[in-house]
Amino acid sequence: MANTETIRTIVGIIGNVISFFLFLSPVPTFIKIWKVKTVMQFRPDPYVATVLNCAVWIFYGMPFVHPDSLLVITINGIGLVIELIYVSIFFIYSEWPKRRRIIIALIIEVIFVAIVIFVTLTFLHDTKSRSMLVGILAVIFNILMYTSPLTVMHRVISTKSVKYMPFFLSLANFANGCIWFAYAFLKFDIYILVPNCLGALSGAIQLILYATYYRSTNWDDDGKSSEIELPGNTTP
């Protein structure tokens, strides 16, 4: 019979796979940007924010902060690279005002992460206190990233249309939240458990809204809409 650690590792690997595909979900957007050589109405904010989110989770997973979290490091390391590619593409095809905002945002993020690392390693001398500080910050950033799905859900309710809330993306968000919740529960980790509990709940609400408003959706309406970013929590 498999022990808890083995089961947790298997669950974490599944979580890595699901999160990886969620990280890739904006690829069609960037293919469109690459083809037309302009960012159009798309905004860099979600990708710049996810860079910071991944960086904080990578630090959280370090053995001198929170031991036995290798799978947290792997998926967030992959996610950080992917998000930096997205930001780079955005930078290349943006006008100078947007480029300036991206540069400023990234500089602020680098300074913030450096301060967190310095404070954690200098003033906190055990993994419990280090996990608490970095974990709380990671949870806060994850919760803030749920504003995007909330905006989408509000639009679905107000328009009674799920045209811009893809079913499989909502399903993947729900599965991602559930699998990382299970991962955190097997070796109790409140800082991974809380945001993914909220992620699973967010995904479940999206699926309920999809079932509720699917019939009332006008699939032939080609009205212009800005790109909607559903993934609010692609990382543990």
N, C-alpha and C positions, 0 to 999 in steps of 0.2 A: 504493500500500500504506500502510495507516494506521501511524503511528509509535507508539511505546510510550506516550507521554503521552496521545494520543487514546484508545487502548485503555484506559488506566488511568482516564481520565475516564468512559468509557462503563461500565466495570465499577463505578466509584464511584457512578454514578447508579443503576444496578441495585441496588447495595447500599443506597442511600438508600431506594429503594422497598420492599425487603424489610424493612429495619429499621423503616420507618414502620408497616407493617402489624403487625410484632411489638409495637411500642409500643401499638398499638390493641387488642392481644389481650385485655387486662383489661376492655375496655368492658362486656361482659355482666355482669361482677361489679359494676361501678358502676351499671349500670342497675338491677340487683337491689337494691343499697343505696338508690338513689334512690326506688324504688317502695315499699320497706318502711320507709324513713326511719330505718334503723338499720344499723350496720356488722356486726351479728350476730357471727359467729366470725372474720371476716376481720381480718387484721393489716395495719397501714400500713408495716411494716418494708421490704418489697421496693421500695415506691414512694419512700420517703424515701431509701433507699440509692441508688436509681437517679438521684435528683436530684443527689446528690453526684457520682456517676459521670459523668453528662452534663456537669456543670459543669467537671470536671477535663479531660474530652476537648475541650470547647470551648476552654479555655485552651491545651491542647496544640496545637490546630489554628491558633492565631493566627500570623500571618506573622512576628512577632518571637520566636516560640518554635519553631515547626516550619513553615517556608514550604511553599507548594504543598499545603495541606491544607484547601482551602475546603469540600470535600465532607464532611470530618470535622466541620467547624463546622456546616454546614447540618443534617445529620441529628441531631446532638446538641442543636442549638438547638431544633429541632422537638420532640425527645424531652424536653428540659427543660420546655418549655411544657406538654406533655401530662402529664408526671409531676406537675407542680405543680397541674394541674387535678385529678388523681386525689387528691393529698394534701389539696387544699382540700375536695373532696367528703367525704373521710374525716374531716376536721376538723369539718365542719358536722354530720355525723350521729354523731359520737362523744360519749361522756360525758367529763366534765372530766378524769379521770385519763389517758385516752388523748390528749386534746387537749394536756395538759401535756407528755406525753412527745414528742409531735410538735413542739411549740414548742421544747423543749430540744434535740431532735435537729437541727432546722433551724438554730437559733442556733449550735450547735457546728459544723455544716457551713459556715455562712457565715464563721465565725471561721477555720476550717481553710483554706478556699479563699483568704481574704484573706491569711493567713500565707504560703501557697504562692506567691501572686502577688507579695507583697512580697519574699520571699527570692529568687525567681527573677529579678525585674527589678532588684533592688538589688545582689545579689552575683554574679550570672552575666551575663556580658557578650557571649556569643555564642550563636547558635542551637543549636550542637551540645551545649553543656553544659545549656542550658535544656531542650532536647528530652529529654536523658537524665534529668534530675530529674523533670520532669512526666510523661514517658513511663513511668518506673518506677512512679510512684505510680498512674498510670492502669491499668497492667498488674496491680498488686497488687489494686486495687479490683475489676477484672474477674474475677480469679481467686477472690476472696472471694465474688463473686456467683454462682459456680458451686455453692455449697452448696445452693441451692434445687433445681436439677435432680438433684443427687446424692441428696437426700432422696427425691425422686420415684422415681428409679431403684431405690433401696433398697426402697421400698414395693412397686414392681412385682415385684421378685424375691421378696420375702417373702410377698406375697399371690398371686403368679402371676396377676395381673390388670392389664390396661392400661386399665381403665375410666376412670381419672382422669389418663391421660397421652395427650391428644389427638394423633392421628396427624399431622394437618396442621400442628400447632404444632411437633411434633418435626421434621417435614420442613422447615419454615420455619427452625428453628434451625440445622439442618444446612446448608441453602442459604445462610443468612446468614453462617455461619462460613466457608464455602467462598469466597463472593464477596469478602468482606473480606480473606481470606487472599490471594486472587489480587491484589486491589488493592495490598496491602502488598508483595507479591512483585515486582510490575512495576516499582516504584521502591522498592527494598528499605527497609522500615521495620520494624525488629525489634519496636517497641513496639505496632504494630498487628498484626503477623504472629503473635506468640506467643499473645495471648489468643484470636485467631480460629482459630488452629490447634487450640487446646483446645476452642473452641466447636464447630468442625466435628467433632472427635472425640466430644464429648459428644452432639451430634446424631446421629452415626452409631450410637453405643451405644444411644441411645433407640430408633432405628429397628430395630436388631437385637433389642432387648428386645420391641418391639411385635410383630415377626414371630414371636418365640419364644413369647410368652404370649398371643397373640391368641385361639387356640383354647380356652385354659383359662379365659378371662375369662367371668365370670357377668354378662352385660349386663342381667339382670333384677333384680340386687341393688340396691336403692334405699337401702342403708344410708347414714347421714349421714357426710359427709366434709367436712373443711375445704377451702377453695379451694386449689388447687395452682398455684403460679407456676412455669411451666417456663422461660421465657426467662431464661437466665443471662447472656447477652451480646447485648444488642440493639444495642450500639453498637460501632464500631471501636475 
